[in-house]
Amino acid sequence: MFIATIVVSALLATLLVFSAIGKLRKDPAQLKVMQTVGFPADKLWLLATAEAAGAAGLLFGLLWWPLGVAAAIGVILYFIGAVGSHLRVRDPATNAAIPLVLAIAALTLRLATT
């Protein structure tokens, strides 16, 4: 089961890193999404920082389980906020819901392998 934990955590961490890089580079597709949900473009670095911290926590959490659990909880809360932001403006929340499900899986697997 620990192999599944590694796979899910690494997949989610990779997704978070690419998303953070896109925000820092002001990727036009991400800027459009942020504009749709009403998030200010000059504050994207905050989201990128949270995503990078989540990715690091998930990966280092494979070595020390409390960090992995804390990181997964943080990522879950981050994506609950993202889903809520999309739903608030009646925008499909699919792009935020998929990582939310992955984060829930990462937490469940990390707890199962403590």
RAFENHU-V453470 format. One record per run of one state. SS is the DSSP state (h for helix, s for strand, l for the rest). FROM is the first residue (numbers start at 1). TO is the last residue. If there is no record, write none. Layout:
[[SS | FROM | TO] [SS | FROM | TO]]
//
This chain:
[[l | 1 | 1] [h | 2 | 24] [l | 25 | 27] [h | 28 | 37] [l | 38 | 40] [h | 41 | 60] [l | 61 | 64] [h | 65 | 88] [l | 89 | 93] [h | 94 | 112] [l | 113 | 114]]
//
